[in-house]
Amino acid sequence: MKQTFMIVALCVGADMAQAHPGHLAEAAGHGHWLGAAAIGAAIAIGLWAGLREKAKARAAEAEQDEELQEAEAQ
């Protein structure tokens, strides 16, 4: 009986979140800029790390190609 009451209460109480116009003004202020800056920094760090790994892979590949060319020349 308790479970049925809890399920009905939760289903009846569920509703969509409603944003009020005041929240839009807050978003234009300083409240969300720190979060946006953190997300931007995370994206930049991710891109930097990915490009760095690609550069390392290219350097290793170039080194292997040089070693193969030297071995073929001998």
PyMOL Python script that loads the backbone (N, CA, C, O; Angstrom):
from pymol import cmd

cmd.read_pdbstr("""\
ATOM      1  N   MET A   1       0.817  -1.191   0.000  1.00  0.00           N
ATOM      2  CA  MET A   1       0.000   0.000   0.000  1.00  0.00           C
ATOM      3  C   MET A   1       0.864   1.259   0.000  1.00  0.00           C
ATOM      4  O   MET A   1       0.558   2.234  -0.687  1.00  0.00           O
ATOM      5  N   LYS A   2       1.954   1.226   0.784  1.00  0.00           N
ATOM      6  CA  LYS A   2       2.844   2.375   0.844  1.00  0.00           C
ATOM      7  C   LYS A   2       3.466   2.646  -0.523  1.00  0.00           C
ATOM      8  O   LYS A   2       3.582   3.796  -0.946  1.00  0.00           O
ATOM      9  N   GLN A   3       3.868   1.563  -1.214  1.00  0.00           N
ATOM     10  CA  GLN A   3       4.498   1.725  -2.514  1.00  0.00           C
ATOM     11  C   GLN A   3       3.532   2.343  -3.520  1.00  0.00           C
ATOM     12  O   GLN A   3       3.920   3.213  -4.299  1.00  0.00           O
ATOM     13  N   THR A   4       2.299   1.906  -3.507  1.00  0.00           N
ATOM     14  CA  THR A   4       1.310   2.444  -4.429  1.00  0.00           C
ATOM     15  C   THR A   4       1.092   3.932  -4.159  1.00  0.00           C
ATOM     16  O   THR A   4       1.024   4.730  -5.094  1.00  0.00           O
ATOM     17  N   PHE A   5       0.985   4.301  -2.900  1.00  0.00           N
ATOM     18  CA  PHE A   5       0.802   5.704  -2.544  1.00  0.00           C
ATOM     19  C   PHE A   5       2.000   6.540  -2.994  1.00  0.00           C
ATOM     20  O   PHE A   5       1.827   7.642  -3.516  1.00  0.00           O
ATOM     21  N   MET A   6       3.217   6.019  -2.793  1.00  0.00           N
ATOM     22  CA  MET A   6       4.432   6.742  -3.190  1.00  0.00           C
ATOM     23  C   MET A   6       4.482   6.918  -4.706  1.00  0.00           C
ATOM     24  O   MET A   6       4.827   7.994  -5.195  1.00  0.00           O
ATOM     25  N   ILE A   7       4.143   5.876  -5.445  1.00  0.00           N
ATOM     26  CA  ILE A   7       4.172   5.960  -6.904  1.00  0.00           C
ATOM     27  C   ILE A   7       3.160   6.978  -7.400  1.00  0.00           C
ATOM     28  O   ILE A   7       3.479   7.798  -8.261  1.00  0.00           O
ATOM     29  N   VAL A   8       1.957   6.939  -6.875  1.00  0.00           N
ATOM     30  CA  VAL A   8       0.921   7.895  -7.286  1.00  0.00           C
ATOM     31  C   VAL A   8       1.339   9.309  -6.904  1.00  0.00           C
ATOM     32  O   VAL A   8       1.178  10.231  -7.702  1.00  0.00           O
ATOM     33  N   ALA A   9       1.868   9.495  -5.710  1.00  0.00           N
ATOM     34  CA  ALA A   9       2.281  10.829  -5.261  1.00  0.00           C
ATOM     35  C   ALA A   9       3.389  11.382  -6.137  1.00  0.00           C
ATOM     36  O   ALA A   9       3.370  12.562  -6.486  1.00  0.00           O
ATOM     37  N   LEU A  10       4.352  10.546  -6.498  1.00  0.00           N
ATOM     38  CA  LEU A  10       5.446  11.013  -7.336  1.00  0.00           C
ATOM     39  C   LEU A  10       4.983  11.304  -8.763  1.00  0.00           C
ATOM     40  O   LEU A  10       5.456  12.258  -9.380  1.00  0.00           O
ATOM     41  N   CYS A  11       4.082  10.509  -9.286  1.00  0.00           N
ATOM     42  CA  CYS A  11       3.583  10.738 -10.643  1.00  0.00           C
ATOM     43  C   CYS A  11       2.734  11.998 -10.719  1.00  0.00           C
ATOM     44  O   CYS A  11       2.819  12.747 -11.692  1.00  0.00           O
ATOM     45  N   VAL A  12       1.926  12.233  -9.710  1.00  0.00           N
ATOM     46  CA  VAL A  12       1.070  13.421  -9.698  1.00  0.00           C
ATOM     47  C   VAL A  12       1.908  14.671  -9.478  1.00  0.00           C
ATOM     48  O   VAL A  12       1.612  15.731 -10.027  1.00  0.00           O
ATOM     49  N   GLY A  13       2.952  14.542  -8.675  1.00  0.00           N
ATOM     50  CA  GLY A  13       3.786  15.696  -8.360  1.00  0.00           C
ATOM     51  C   GLY A  13       4.774  16.053  -9.456  1.00  0.00           C
ATOM     52  O   GLY A  13       5.345  17.143  -9.438  1.00  0.00           O
ATOM     53  N   ALA A  14       4.986  15.161 -10.404  1.00  0.00           N
ATOM     54  CA  ALA A  14       5.947  15.431 -11.466  1.00  0.00           C
ATOM     55  C   ALA A  14       5.380  16.488 -12.412  1.00  0.00           C
ATOM     56  O   ALA A  14       4.210  16.439 -12.792  1.00  0.00           O
ATOM     57  N   ASP A  15       6.217  17.427 -12.776  1.00  0.00           N
ATOM     58  CA  ASP A  15       5.800  18.498 -13.669  1.00  0.00           C
ATOM     59  C   ASP A  15       7.038  19.019 -14.392  1.00  0.00           C
ATOM     60  O   ASP A  15       8.161  18.787 -13.945  1.00  0.00           O
ATOM     61  N   MET A  16       6.841  19.714 -15.493  1.00  0.00           N
ATOM     62  CA  MET A  16       7.959  20.287 -16.223  1.00  0.00           C
ATOM     63  C   MET A  16       8.535  21.463 -15.447  1.00  0.00           C
ATOM     64  O   MET A  16       7.821  22.171 -14.737  1.00  0.00           O
ATOM     65  N   ALA A  17       9.832  21.652 -15.596  1.00  0.00           N
ATOM     66  CA  ALA A  17      10.481  22.807 -14.975  1.00  0.00           C
ATOM     67  C   ALA A  17      10.116  24.049 -15.778  1.00  0.00           C
ATOM     68  O   ALA A  17      10.137  24.022 -17.009  1.00  0.00           O
ATOM     69  N   GLN A  18       9.792  25.102 -15.110  1.00  0.00           N
ATOM     70  CA  GLN A  18       9.414  26.349 -15.760  1.00  0.00           C
ATOM     71  C   GLN A  18      10.467  27.412 -15.448  1.00  0.00           C
ATOM     72  O   GLN A  18      10.684  27.745 -14.283  1.00  0.00           O
ATOM     73  N   ALA A  19      11.109  27.934 -16.461  1.00  0.00           N
ATOM     74  CA  ALA A  19      12.091  29.002 -16.266  1.00  0.00           C
ATOM     75  C   ALA A  19      11.361  30.335 -16.329  1.00  0.00           C
ATOM     76  O   ALA A  19      10.529  30.555 -17.209  1.00  0.00           O
ATOM     77  N   HIS A  20      11.671  31.205 -15.412  1.00  0.00           N
ATOM     78  CA  HIS A  20      11.042  32.521 -15.403  1.00  0.00           C
ATOM     79  C   HIS A  20      11.951  33.520 -16.130  1.00  0.00           C
ATOM     80  O   HIS A  20      13.155  33.286 -16.231  1.00  0.00           O
ATOM     81  N   PRO A  21      11.407  34.609 -16.627  1.00  0.00           N
ATOM     82  CA  PRO A  21      12.208  35.576 -17.389  1.00  0.00           C
ATOM     83  C   PRO A  21      13.373  36.153 -16.591  1.00  0.00           C
ATOM     84  O   PRO A  21      14.360  36.591 -17.182  1.00  0.00           O
ATOM     85  N   GLY A  22      13.282  36.162 -15.295  1.00  0.00           N
ATOM     86  CA  GLY A  22      14.373  36.683 -14.483  1.00  0.00           C
ATOM     87  C   GLY A  22      15.640  35.872 -14.627  1.00  0.00           C
ATOM     88  O   GLY A  22      16.741  36.397 -14.457  1.00  0.00           O
ATOM     89  N   HIS A  23      15.496  34.598 -14.938  1.00  0.00           N
ATOM     90  CA  HIS A  23      16.669  33.743 -15.112  1.00  0.00           C
ATOM     91  C   HIS A  23      17.458  34.167 -16.348  1.00  0.00           C
ATOM     92  O   HIS A  23      18.685  34.058 -16.366  1.00  0.00           O
ATOM     93  N   LEU A  24      16.780  34.638 -17.359  1.00  0.00           N
ATOM     94  CA  LEU A  24      17.485  35.088 -18.563  1.00  0.00           C
ATOM     95  C   LEU A  24      18.348  36.300 -18.259  1.00  0.00           C
ATOM     96  O   LEU A  24      19.453  36.421 -18.788  1.00  0.00           O
ATOM     97  N   ALA A  25      17.865  37.184 -17.426  1.00  0.00           N
ATOM     98  CA  ALA A  25      18.656  38.350 -17.046  1.00  0.00           C
ATOM     99  C   ALA A  25      19.872  37.915 -16.239  1.00  0.00           C
ATOM    100  O   ALA A  25      20.952  38.491 -16.372  1.00  0.00           O
ATOM    101  N   GLU A  26      19.695  36.902 -15.405  1.00  0.00           N
ATOM    102  CA  GLU A  26      20.822  36.401 -14.614  1.00  0.00           C
ATOM    103  C   GLU A  26      21.879  35.781 -15.514  1.00  0.00           C
ATOM    104  O   GLU A  26      23.074  35.916 -15.249  1.00  0.00           O
ATOM    105  N   ALA A  27      21.454  35.103 -16.576  1.00  0.00           N
ATOM    106  CA  ALA A  27      22.399  34.478 -17.495  1.00  0.00           C
ATOM    107  C   ALA A  27      23.246  35.516 -18.203  1.00  0.00           C
ATOM    108  O   ALA A  27      24.392  35.244 -18.561  1.00  0.00           O
ATOM    109  N   ALA A  28      22.697  36.701 -18.410  1.00  0.00           N
ATOM    110  CA  ALA A  28      23.442  37.761 -19.065  1.00  0.00           C
ATOM    111  C   ALA A  28      24.417  38.417 -18.093  1.00  0.00           C
ATOM    112  O   ALA A  28      25.344  39.107 -18.517  1.00  0.00           O
ATOM    113  N   GLY A  29      24.218  38.210 -16.807  1.00  0.00           N
ATOM    114  CA  GLY A  29      25.100  38.798 -15.807  1.00  0.00           C
ATOM    115  C   GLY A  29      26.331  37.940 -15.573  1.00  0.00           C
ATOM    116  O   GLY A  29      26.750  37.186 -16.450  1.00  0.00           O
ATOM    117  N   HIS A  30      26.897  38.059 -14.403  1.00  0.00           N
ATOM    118  CA  HIS A  30      28.146  37.383 -14.099  1.00  0.00           C
ATOM    119  C   HIS A  30      27.963  35.950 -13.611  1.00  0.00           C
ATOM    120  O   HIS A  30      28.944  35.216 -13.494  1.00  0.00           O
ATOM    121  N   GLY A  31      26.748  35.541 -13.330  1.00  0.00           N
ATOM    122  CA  GLY A  31      26.493  34.248 -12.702  1.00  0.00           C
ATOM    123  C   GLY A  31      26.942  33.045 -13.506  1.00  0.00           C
ATOM    124  O   GLY A  31      27.386  32.064 -12.909  1.00  0.00           O
ATOM    125  N   HIS A  32      26.854  33.064 -14.817  1.00  0.00           N
ATOM    126  CA  HIS A  32      27.154  31.888 -15.619  1.00  0.00           C
ATOM    127  C   HIS A  32      28.462  31.999 -16.400  1.00  0.00           C
ATOM    128  O   HIS A  32      28.853  31.047 -17.076  1.00  0.00           O
ATOM    129  N   TRP A  33      29.132  33.118 -16.323  1.00  0.00           N
ATOM    130  CA  TRP A  33      30.359  33.300 -17.097  1.00  0.00           C
ATOM    131  C   TRP A  33      31.478  32.399 -16.602  1.00  0.00           C
ATOM    132  O   TRP A  33      32.297  31.929 -17.391  1.00  0.00           O
ATOM    133  N   LEU A  34      31.515  32.158 -15.303  1.00  0.00           N
ATOM    134  CA  LEU A  34      32.561  31.294 -14.766  1.00  0.00           C
ATOM    135  C   LEU A  34      32.387  29.867 -15.292  1.00  0.00           C
ATOM    136  O   LEU A  34      33.365  29.209 -15.647  1.00  0.00           O
ATOM    137  N   GLY A  35      31.146  29.397 -15.341  1.00  0.00           N
ATOM    138  CA  GLY A  35      30.889  28.061 -15.888  1.00  0.00           C
ATOM    139  C   GLY A  35      31.235  27.981 -17.368  1.00  0.00           C
ATOM    140  O   GLY A  35      31.813  26.995 -17.825  1.00  0.00           O
ATOM    141  N   ALA A  36      30.880  29.018 -18.112  1.00  0.00           N
ATOM    142  CA  ALA A  36      31.197  29.044 -19.544  1.00  0.00           C
ATOM    143  C   ALA A  36      32.703  29.066 -19.755  1.00  0.00           C
ATOM    144  O   ALA A  36      33.217  28.410 -20.661  1.00  0.00           O
ATOM    145  N   ALA A  37      33.411  29.818 -18.920  1.00  0.00           N
ATOM    146  CA  ALA A  37      34.869  29.872 -19.027  1.00  0.00           C
ATOM    147  C   ALA A  37      35.485  28.510 -18.698  1.00  0.00           C
ATOM    148  O   ALA A  37      36.450  28.094 -19.338  1.00  0.00           O
ATOM    149  N   ALA A  38      34.935  27.823 -17.713  1.00  0.00           N
ATOM    150  CA  ALA A  38      35.446  26.498 -17.347  1.00  0.00           C
ATOM    151  C   ALA A  38      35.213  25.497 -18.475  1.00  0.00           C
ATOM    152  O   ALA A  38      36.085  24.679 -18.768  1.00  0.00           O
ATOM    153  N   ILE A  39      34.063  25.558 -19.098  1.00  0.00           N
ATOM    154  CA  ILE A  39      33.763  24.659 -20.219  1.00  0.00           C
ATOM    155  C   ILE A  39      34.694  24.971 -21.390  1.00  0.00           C
ATOM    156  O   ILE A  39      35.225  24.058 -22.024  1.00  0.00           O
ATOM    157  N   GLY A  40      34.891  26.249 -21.675  1.00  0.00           N
ATOM    158  CA  GLY A  40      35.807  26.650 -22.743  1.00  0.00           C
ATOM    159  C   GLY A  40      37.227  26.185 -22.472  1.00  0.00           C
ATOM    160  O   GLY A  40      37.913  25.717 -23.381  1.00  0.00           O
ATOM    161  N   ALA A  41      37.674  26.312 -21.223  1.00  0.00           N
ATOM    162  CA  ALA A  41      39.021  25.861 -20.862  1.00  0.00           C
ATOM    163  C   ALA A  41      39.141  24.348 -21.031  1.00  0.00           C
ATOM    164  O   ALA A  41      40.163  23.859 -21.512  1.00  0.00           O
ATOM    165  N   ALA A  42      38.113  23.610 -20.642  1.00  0.00           N
ATOM    166  CA  ALA A  42      38.140  22.154 -20.788  1.00  0.00           C
ATOM    167  C   ALA A  42      38.217  21.756 -22.260  1.00  0.00           C
ATOM    168  O   ALA A  42      38.939  20.825 -22.619  1.00  0.00           O
ATOM    169  N   ILE A  43      37.481  22.452 -23.099  1.00  0.00           N
ATOM    170  CA  ILE A  43      37.525  22.159 -24.540  1.00  0.00           C
ATOM    171  C   ILE A  43      38.910  22.469 -25.093  1.00  0.00           C
ATOM    172  O   ILE A  43      39.464  21.688 -25.866  1.00  0.00           O
ATOM    173  N   ALA A  44      39.472  23.616 -24.694  1.00  0.00           N
ATOM    174  CA  ALA A  44      40.795  24.010 -25.179  1.00  0.00           C
ATOM    175  C   ALA A  44      41.859  23.002 -24.737  1.00  0.00           C
ATOM    176  O   ALA A  44      42.729  22.637 -25.529  1.00  0.00           O
ATOM    177  N   ILE A  45      41.799  22.555 -23.497  1.00  0.00           N
ATOM    178  CA  ILE A  45      42.770  21.581 -22.999  1.00  0.00           C
ATOM    179  C   ILE A  45      42.619  20.257 -23.746  1.00  0.00           C
ATOM    180  O   ILE A  45      43.613  19.614 -24.085  1.00  0.00           O
ATOM    181  N   GLY A  46      41.387  19.857 -23.997  1.00  0.00           N
ATOM    182  CA  GLY A  46      41.159  18.624 -24.744  1.00  0.00           C
ATOM    183  C   GLY A  46      41.706  18.693 -26.160  1.00  0.00           C
ATOM    184  O   GLY A  46      42.328  17.744 -26.638  1.00  0.00           O
ATOM    185  N   LEU A  47      41.475  19.810 -26.828  1.00  0.00           N
ATOM    186  CA  LEU A  47      41.997  19.983 -28.181  1.00  0.00           C
ATOM    187  C   LEU A  47      43.520  20.010 -28.179  1.00  0.00           C
ATOM    188  O   LEU A  47      44.153  19.397 -29.039  1.00  0.00           O
ATOM    189  N   TRP A  48      44.106  20.710 -27.226  1.00  0.00           N
ATOM    190  CA  TRP A  48      45.556  20.802 -27.124  1.00  0.00           C
ATOM    191  C   TRP A  48      46.165  19.424 -26.908  1.00  0.00           C
ATOM    192  O   TRP A  48      47.150  19.067 -27.554  1.00  0.00           O
ATOM    193  N   ALA A  49      45.576  18.649 -26.001  1.00  0.00           N
ATOM    194  CA  ALA A  49      46.098  17.307 -25.719  1.00  0.00           C
ATOM    195  C   ALA A  49      45.969  16.410 -26.950  1.00  0.00           C
ATOM    196  O   ALA A  49      46.878  15.637 -27.253  1.00  0.00           O
ATOM    197  N   GLY A  50      44.858  16.509 -27.651  1.00  0.00           N
ATOM    198  CA  GLY A  50      44.667  15.703 -28.854  1.00  0.00           C
ATOM    199  C   GLY A  50      45.654  16.053 -29.945  1.00  0.00           C
ATOM    200  O   GLY A  50      46.204  15.169 -30.603  1.00  0.00           O
ATOM    201  N   LEU A  51      45.882  17.349 -30.139  1.00  0.00           N
ATOM    202  CA  LEU A  51      46.842  17.780 -31.156  1.00  0.00           C
ATOM    203  C   LEU A  51      48.265  17.392 -30.774  1.00  0.00           C
ATOM    204  O   LEU A  51      49.074  17.057 -31.639  1.00  0.00           O
ATOM    205  N   ARG A  52      48.569  17.437 -29.491  1.00  0.00           N
ATOM    206  CA  ARG A  52      49.897  17.053 -29.023  1.00  0.00           C
ATOM    207  C   ARG A  52      50.137  15.564 -29.282  1.00  0.00           C
ATOM    208  O   ARG A  52      51.230  15.174 -29.691  1.00  0.00           O
ATOM    209  N   GLU A  53      49.130  14.742 -29.047  1.00  0.00           N
ATOM    210  CA  GLU A  53      49.269  13.305 -29.300  1.00  0.00           C
ATOM    211  C   GLU A  53      49.446  13.033 -30.792  1.00  0.00           C
ATOM    212  O   GLU A  53      50.230  12.168 -31.181  1.00  0.00           O
ATOM    213  N   LYS A  54      48.713  13.774 -31.626  1.00  0.00           N
ATOM    214  CA  LYS A  54      48.874  13.595 -33.073  1.00  0.00           C
ATOM    215  C   LYS A  54      50.280  13.974 -33.504  1.00  0.00           C
ATOM    216  O   LYS A  54      50.880  13.298 -34.340  1.00  0.00           O
ATOM    217  N   ALA A  55      50.811  15.061 -32.934  1.00  0.00           N
ATOM    218  CA  ALA A  55      52.160  15.494 -33.281  1.00  0.00           C
ATOM    219  C   ALA A  55      53.185  14.441 -32.864  1.00  0.00           C
ATOM    220  O   ALA A  55      54.130  14.175 -33.606  1.00  0.00           O
ATOM    221  N   LYS A  56      53.009  13.842 -31.688  1.00  0.00           N
ATOM    222  CA  LYS A  56      53.913  12.786 -31.237  1.00  0.00           C
ATOM    223  C   LYS A  56      53.837  11.585 -32.173  1.00  0.00           C
ATOM    224  O   LYS A  56      54.862  10.993 -32.513  1.00  0.00           O
ATOM    225  N   ALA A  57      52.635  11.229 -32.587  1.00  0.00           N
ATOM    226  CA  ALA A  57      52.466  10.088 -33.487  1.00  0.00           C
ATOM    227  C   ALA A  57      53.124  10.359 -34.831  1.00  0.00           C
ATOM    228  O   ALA A  57      53.757   9.473 -35.406  1.00  0.00           O
ATOM    229  N   ARG A  58      52.975  11.580 -35.333  1.00  0.00           N
ATOM    230  CA  ARG A  58      53.607  11.929 -36.619  1.00  0.00           C
ATOM    231  C   ARG A  58      55.125  11.892 -36.499  1.00  0.00           C
ATOM    232  O   ARG A  58      55.804  11.420 -37.411  1.00  0.00           O
ATOM    233  N   ALA A  59      55.666  12.387 -35.382  1.00  0.00           N
ATOM    234  CA  ALA A  59      57.111  12.376 -35.186  1.00  0.00           C
ATOM    235  C   ALA A  59      57.628  10.941 -35.109  1.00  0.00           C
ATOM    236  O   ALA A  59      58.672  10.630 -35.681  1.00  0.00           O
ATOM    237  N   ALA A  60      56.919  10.079 -34.418  1.00  0.00           N
ATOM    238  CA  ALA A  60      57.323   8.681 -34.321  1.00  0.00           C
ATOM    239  C   ALA A  60      57.258   8.005 -35.685  1.00  0.00           C
ATOM    240  O   ALA A  60      58.129   7.210 -36.037  1.00  0.00           O
ATOM    241  N   GLU A  61      56.219   8.329 -36.446  1.00  0.00           N
ATOM    242  CA  GLU A  61      56.083   7.751 -37.787  1.00  0.00           C
ATOM    243  C   GLU A  61      57.211   8.231 -38.692  1.00  0.00           C
ATOM    244  O   GLU A  61      57.762   7.444 -39.461  1.00  0.00           O
ATOM    245  N   ALA A  62      57.561   9.513 -38.611  1.00  0.00           N
ATOM    246  CA  ALA A  62      58.648  10.051 -39.424  1.00  0.00           C
ATOM    247  C   ALA A  62      59.973   9.399 -39.041  1.00  0.00           C
ATOM    248  O   ALA A  62      60.803   9.125 -39.907  1.00  0.00           O
ATOM    249  N   GLU A  63      60.171   9.153 -37.760  1.00  0.00           N
ATOM    250  CA  GLU A  63      61.393   8.506 -37.300  1.00  0.00           C
ATOM    251  C   GLU A  63      61.468   7.076 -37.838  1.00  0.00           C
ATOM    252  O   GLU A  63      62.534   6.625 -38.258  1.00  0.00           O
ATOM    253  N   GLN A  64      60.345   6.370 -37.825  1.00  0.00           N
ATOM    254  CA  GLN A  64      60.329   5.003 -38.366  1.00  0.00           C
ATOM    255  C   GLN A  64      60.613   5.007 -39.860  1.00  0.00           C
ATOM    256  O   GLN A  64      61.325   4.140 -40.365  1.00  0.00           O
ATOM    257  N   ASP A  65      60.050   5.992 -40.571  1.00  0.00           N
ATOM    258  CA  ASP A  65      60.297   6.087 -42.012  1.00  0.00           C
ATOM    259  C   ASP A  65      61.777   6.328 -42.292  1.00  0.00           C
ATOM    260  O   ASP A  65      62.336   5.746 -43.222  1.00  0.00           O
ATOM    261  N   GLU A  66      62.416   7.190 -41.487  1.00  0.00           N
ATOM    262  CA  GLU A  66      63.845   7.461 -41.666  1.00  0.00           C
ATOM    263  C   GLU A  66      64.672   6.206 -41.420  1.00  0.00           C
ATOM    264  O   GLU A  66      65.624   5.929 -42.149  1.00  0.00           O
ATOM    265  N   GLU A  67      64.305   5.448 -40.386  1.00  0.00           N
ATOM    266  CA  GLU A  67      65.023   4.214 -40.081  1.00  0.00           C
ATOM    267  C   GLU A  67      64.868   3.201 -41.210  1.00  0.00           C
ATOM    268  O   GLU A  67      65.821   2.499 -41.548  1.00  0.00           O
ATOM    269  N   LEU A  68      63.675   3.119 -41.797  1.00  0.00           N
ATOM    270  CA  LEU A  68      63.444   2.199 -42.916  1.00  0.00           C
ATOM    271  C   LEU A  68      64.265   2.619 -44.122  1.00  0.00           C
ATOM    272  O   LEU A  68      64.850   1.781 -44.807  1.00  0.00           O
ATOM    273  N   GLN A  69      64.306   3.927 -44.382  1.00  0.00           N
ATOM    274  CA  GLN A  69      65.078   4.418 -45.529  1.00  0.00           C
ATOM    275  C   GLN A  69      66.576   4.139 -45.347  1.00  0.00           C
ATOM    276  O   GLN A  69      67.266   3.773 -46.299  1.00  0.00           O
ATOM    277  N   GLU A  70      67.064   4.313 -44.128  1.00  0.00           N
ATOM    278  CA  GLU A  70      68.466   4.039 -43.836  1.00  0.00           C
ATOM    279  C   GLU A  70      68.760   2.549 -43.997  1.00  0.00           C
ATOM    280  O   GLU A  70      69.810   2.168 -44.516  1.00  0.00           O
ATOM    281  N   ALA A  71      67.829   1.713 -43.550  1.00  0.00           N
ATOM    282  CA  ALA A  71      68.025   0.268 -43.662  1.00  0.00           C
ATOM    283  C   ALA A  71      67.998  -0.166 -45.135  1.00  0.00           C
ATOM    284  O   ALA A  71      68.748  -1.059 -45.529  1.00  0.00           O
ATOM    285  N   GLU A  72      67.157   0.446 -45.929  1.00  0.00           N
ATOM    286  CA  GLU A  72      67.078   0.113 -47.363  1.00  0.00           C
ATOM    287  C   GLU A  72      68.320   0.597 -48.087  1.00  0.00           C
ATOM    288  O   GLU A  72      68.758  -0.041 -49.044  1.00  0.00           O
ATOM    289  N   ALA A  73      68.902   1.712 -47.654  1.00  0.00           N
ATOM    290  CA  ALA A  73      70.058   2.275 -48.313  1.00  0.00           C
ATOM    291  C   ALA A  73      71.297   1.403 -48.070  1.00  0.00           C
ATOM    292  O   ALA A  73      72.226   1.405 -48.878  1.00  0.00           O
ATOM    293  N   GLN A  74      71.308   0.675 -46.982  1.00  0.00           N
ATOM    294  CA  GLN A  74      72.480  -0.151 -46.666  1.00  0.00           C
ATOM    295  C   GLN A  74      72.409  -1.429 -47.383  1.00  0.00           C
ATOM    296  O   GLN A  74      73.304  -2.263 -47.248  1.00  0.00           O
TER     297      GLN A  74
END
""", "prot")
cmd.dss("prot")
cmd.show_as("cartoon", "prot")
cmd.util.cbc("prot")
cmd.orient("prot")
